[in-house]
Amino acid sequence: MRVAHDDVVSVLGPVDETVVADIVATGVTPEELAEASRVEAWAWVNADEAMIGEGRPLPSGRLAKLVELLQSDQDEP
């Protein structure tokens, strides 16, 4: 089952509607979004240099898209 608007908002809190729509469009499931937001995606958004320093592989697939979307939302004024 794909994630819905309300799933995104309940996991991420208030985010730009464009970001919500983009996340829904990735086809991510609610479980994937919850796991990614808890661990990997936020770690990459908030501490990418540390993740690279630990030798962690760069995110790929849906996780990479979530990182990109979350990063763009943080960059907006």
C-alpha positions in Angstrom: 0.0 0.0 0.0 1.3 3.4 -1.0 1.7 6.2 1.5 -1.1 8.8 1.6 -1.0 12.5 2.5 -2.0 12.0 6.1 0.7 9.3 6.6 3.4 11.7 5.4 2.1 14.5 7.7 1.8 12.2 10.7 5.4 10.9 10.3 7.1 14.2 9.3 5.0 16.8 10.9 4.2 20.0 9.0 5.9 20.0 5.7 5.4 21.8 2.4 2.5 20.4 0.4 4.8 20.0 -2.6 7.1 17.8 -0.6 4.1 15.8 0.6 3.0 15.3 -3.0 6.5 14.4 -4.1 6.9 11.8 -1.3 3.5 10.3 -2.2 4.6 10.1 -5.8 7.7 8.0 -4.9 5.4 5.1 -4.2 6.9 4.6 -0.7 4.9 2.6 1.7 3.9 3.9 5.2 6.3 1.5 6.8 9.2 2.5 4.5 8.5 6.2 5.2 8.3 5.6 9.0 11.6 3.6 9.0 13.4 6.0 6.7 12.3 9.1 8.6 13.3 7.5 11.9 16.7 6.4 10.9 18.4 6.6 7.5 16.8 9.6 5.8 17.1 12.0 8.7 20.6 10.8 9.4 21.6 11.6 5.8 19.8 15.0 5.8 21.2 16.1 9.2 24.7 14.5 9.2 25.7 13.4 5.7 29.4 14.1 6.4 29.3 11.8 9.5 27.5 9.1 7.5 30.2 9.2 4.8 32.9 9.3 7.4 31.5 6.1 8.9 31.8 4.5 5.4 28.0 4.2 5.0 27.0 3.6 1.4 25.1 6.5 -0.2 21.4 6.0 -0.1 19.7 4.6 -3.2 16.3 4.0 -4.5 13.3 5.3 -2.5 15.5 6.2 0.4 17.7 8.4 -1.8 14.5 10.2 -3.1 13.2 10.7 0.4 16.6 12.2 1.5 16.5 14.5 -1.5 12.9 15.6 -0.8 13.6 16.1 2.9 16.8 18.1 2.2 15.0 20.4 -0.2 12.3 21.0 2.4 14.9 22.0 5.0 16.7 24.3 2.5 13.6 26.4 1.9 13.4 29.7 3.9 
